[in-house]
Amino acid sequence: MSLITPLILLVLFVTFLRNVYIGTLESVLPEGIAIGDEIINGFPS
């Protein structure tokens, strides 16, 4: 029962907020600075 809330939040993040997160992160960076997809996604290779 206690895992329902984190699961719901994870689904909401993946469904709706991921693009907002990535867009915000990329808009804050100055031009010419690139961040790898591994860092943005949080899954280093």
C-alpha positions in Angstrom: 0.0 0.0 0.0 2.8 2.4 0.7 4.3 2.0 -2.7 1.3 3.3 -4.5 2.2 6.9 -4.1 5.8 6.7 -5.5 4.5 4.5 -8.3 1.9 7.1 -9.2 4.4 9.9 -9.1 6.8 8.0 -11.3 4.1 7.4 -13.9 3.2 11.0 -13.9 6.8 12.1 -14.3 7.5 9.7 -17.1 4.2 10.6 -18.8 4.0 14.4 -18.5 7.0 16.0 -16.8 10.0 14.5 -18.6 9.7 16.8 -21.6 9.3 19.8 -19.3 12.3 18.8 -17.3 14.5 18.3 -20.4 13.3 21.5 -21.9 14.0 23.5 -18.8 17.4 22.0 -18.4 18.4 22.7 -22.0 17.0 26.3 -21.9 19.1 27.2 -18.8 22.4 26.2 -20.5 24.3 28.8 -22.5 24.6 28.2 -26.3 27.5 26.0 -27.2 27.4 23.8 -24.1 26.1 20.4 -24.7 25.1 17.8 -22.1 25.1 14.2 -23.0 21.9 12.2 -23.1 23.3 10.0 -20.3 23.4 12.9 -17.9 20.0 14.3 -18.9 18.3 10.9 -18.6 20.2 10.0 -15.4 21.6 6.7 -16.8 25.3 6.9 -17.3 26.8 4.2 -19.6 
